[in-house]
Amino acid sequence: MPRPKTKEELLELSLANYQKLNDFIHSFSKTEQEKDFPKGTMNRNIRDVLGHLHHWHLMFLNWYEVGMKGEKPSIPAEGYNWRTLPALNKKIHEKYMSLDLDEVRERFNTSHTKITNLVVSHSNKELFVRKHYGWTGNNAMGAYIIGVLSSHYDWAHKLIKKAKKAKK
């Protein structure tokens, strides 16, 4: 499916990619789900990938909360910019290392639901008109949501698939 341009397309693709990712993860045994990937990636296992996705959900929810109050959120995060994403992603990785897969999976599912509910509560105009909200800069809010939902889930699926294929 091409990049979503409507609320319905956004919800449909996000749900499809979310389901595809979860189905893929569940296709592995519990032991296999917890095994590390081959060396060469920062996200070393499924827990790391889901922790990464969950944290980006939380960052978006923070941007939204701050922005909807009429304030300017720190995007992507306080002290970081788009050029320093590797350092931010390393910090995110370290944050979830001590949690087990089940805890991270639960947090990921919860934050996914929060953003999905947020999408449902907005109109196409609110989601897809650029500059509709001052806090989104030159973007539409939907662009950020696509980035933390459907596109990010596609990235995660491909990363896990590549890592699991490399282990065989």
C-alpha positions as CSV (number, residue, x, y, z in Angstrom):
1,M,0.0,0.0,0.0
2,P,1.3,3.5,-0.8
3,R,2.0,6.0,1.9
4,P,-1.3,6.8,3.6
5,K,-3.1,10.0,2.6
6,T,-6.3,9.6,4.7
7,K,-7.2,8.6,8.2
8,E,-8.6,5.3,7.0
9,E,-5.5,4.5,5.0
10,L,-3.3,5.4,8.0
11,L,-5.3,3.2,10.4
12,E,-5.5,0.3,7.8
13,L,-1.7,0.3,7.0
14,S,-0.7,0.8,10.7
15,L,-2.9,-2.1,11.8
16,A,-1.8,-4.3,8.9
17,N,1.9,-3.7,9.6
18,Y,1.4,-4.1,13.4
19,Q,-0.3,-7.4,12.8
20,K,2.3,-8.5,10.3
21,L,5.1,-7.7,12.8
22,N,3.3,-9.4,15.7
23,D,2.4,-12.5,13.7
24,F,6.0,-12.8,12.5
25,I,7.3,-12.5,16.1
26,H,4.8,-15.1,17.3
27,S,5.9,-17.5,14.5
28,F,9.1,-18.1,16.5
29,S,9.3,-20.2,19.7
30,K,9.7,-18.3,22.9
31,T,13.3,-19.4,23.0
32,E,13.9,-18.2,19.5
33,Q,12.1,-14.9,20.2
34,E,14.7,-14.2,23.0
35,K,17.8,-15.1,21.1
36,D,20.2,-12.4,20.0
37,F,20.6,-11.5,16.4
38,P,24.0,-11.9,14.7
39,K,26.4,-9.1,15.5
40,G,26.3,-5.9,13.5
41,T,23.1,-4.2,14.6
42,M,22.5,-2.1,17.7
43,N,19.1,-3.7,18.3
44,R,20.4,-7.1,19.2
45,N,17.1,-9.0,19.6
46,I,13.3,-8.7,19.4
47,R,13.1,-7.1,22.8
48,D,15.4,-4.3,21.7
49,V,13.4,-3.7,18.5
50,L,10.1,-3.6,20.4
51,G,11.6,-1.3,23.0
52,H,12.8,1.0,20.2
53,L,9.3,1.1,18.7
54,H,7.7,1.7,22.1
55,H,10.0,4.5,23.0
56,W,9.3,6.3,19.7
57,H,5.6,5.9,20.5
58,L,6.2,7.6,23.8
59,M,8.2,10.4,22.1
60,F,5.4,11.1,19.7
61,L,2.8,11.1,22.5
62,N,5.0,13.7,24.3
63,W,5.3,15.8,21.2
64,Y,1.5,15.6,20.8
65,E,0.8,16.5,24.4
66,V,3.2,19.5,24.5
67,G,2.2,20.6,21.0
68,M,-1.5,20.6,21.7
69,K,-0.9,22.8,24.7
70,G,0.4,25.4,22.2
71,E,4.0,24.8,23.2
72,K,6.9,23.7,21.0
73,P,8.0,20.1,21.7
74,S,11.6,19.0,21.4
75,I,11.5,16.9,18.3
76,P,12.9,14.3,18.2
77,A,13.9,14.6,21.9
78,E,15.5,17.1,24.3
79,G,19.1,17.6,23.4
80,Y,18.8,15.7,20.1
81,N,18.1,16.6,16.5
82,W,17.5,14.5,13.3
83,R,21.3,14.4,12.7
84,T,22.0,13.0,16.1
85,L,19.5,10.1,15.9
86,P,22.2,7.4,16.3
87,A,23.0,8.8,19.7
88,L,19.4,9.0,20.7
89,N,18.7,5.5,19.4
90,K,21.7,4.2,21.5
91,K,20.2,5.9,24.6
92,I,16.8,4.3,23.8
93,H,18.5,0.9,23.4
94,E,20.2,1.1,26.7
95,K,16.9,2.1,28.5
96,Y,15.2,-1.2,27.7
97,M,18.1,-3.6,28.0
98,S,17.1,-4.6,31.6
99,L,13.5,-5.4,30.8
100,D,12.3,-8.8,29.6
101,L,10.6,-9.4,26.3
102,D,7.1,-9.8,27.8
103,E,7.3,-6.5,29.6
104,V,8.5,-4.7,26.5
105,R,5.9,-6.3,24.4
106,E,3.1,-5.2,26.8
107,R,4.4,-1.7,26.8
108,F,4.7,-1.7,23.0
109,N,1.1,-2.9,22.6
110,T,-0.2,-0.3,25.1
111,S,1.6,2.6,23.4
112,H,0.4,1.4,19.9
113,T,-3.2,1.4,21.2
114,K,-2.8,4.9,22.6
115,I,-1.6,6.3,19.3
116,T,-4.2,4.4,17.3
117,N,-6.9,5.9,19.5
118,L,-5.4,9.3,19.0
119,V,-5.6,8.9,15.2
120,V,-9.3,7.8,15.5
121,S,-10.1,11.0,17.4
122,H,-8.8,13.3,14.7
123,S,-10.2,14.3,11.3
124,N,-8.4,13.9,7.9
125,K,-7.8,17.6,7.9
126,E,-6.2,17.5,11.4
127,L,-4.0,14.6,10.4
128,F,-3.0,15.4,6.8
129,V,-3.0,19.2,6.3
130,R,0.5,20.5,6.6
131,K,1.0,23.1,9.2
132,H,-2.5,22.5,10.6
133,Y,-0.8,22.5,14.1
134,G,2.0,24.9,14.8
135,W,4.0,22.2,16.6
136,T,4.3,20.1,13.5
137,G,6.3,22.7,11.7
138,N,6.1,22.2,7.9
139,N,4.7,18.7,8.3
140,A,1.3,17.2,8.8
141,M,0.7,15.5,12.1
142,G,0.0,12.3,10.1
143,A,3.5,12.3,8.8
144,Y,4.9,11.9,12.3
145,I,2.3,9.2,13.0
146,I,3.2,7.3,9.9
147,G,6.8,7.5,11.0
148,V,6.1,5.9,14.4
149,L,3.5,3.4,13.3
150,S,3.3,1.9,9.9
151,S,6.7,2.8,8.5
152,H,8.5,1.9,11.8
153,Y,6.7,-1.4,11.9
154,D,7.8,-2.2,8.4
155,W,11.4,-1.3,9.4
156,A,11.1,-3.6,12.4
157,H,9.7,-6.5,10.5
158,K,12.5,-6.2,7.9
159,L,15.2,-6.0,10.6
160,I,14.0,-9.1,12.4
161,K,13.5,-11.0,9.2
162,K,17.0,-10.2,8.0
163,A,18.5,-11.1,11.4
164,K,16.6,-14.4,11.7
165,K,17.5,-15.3,8.1
166,A,21.2,-14.6,8.8
167,K,21.2,-17.0,11.8
168,K,20.2,-20.0,9.7
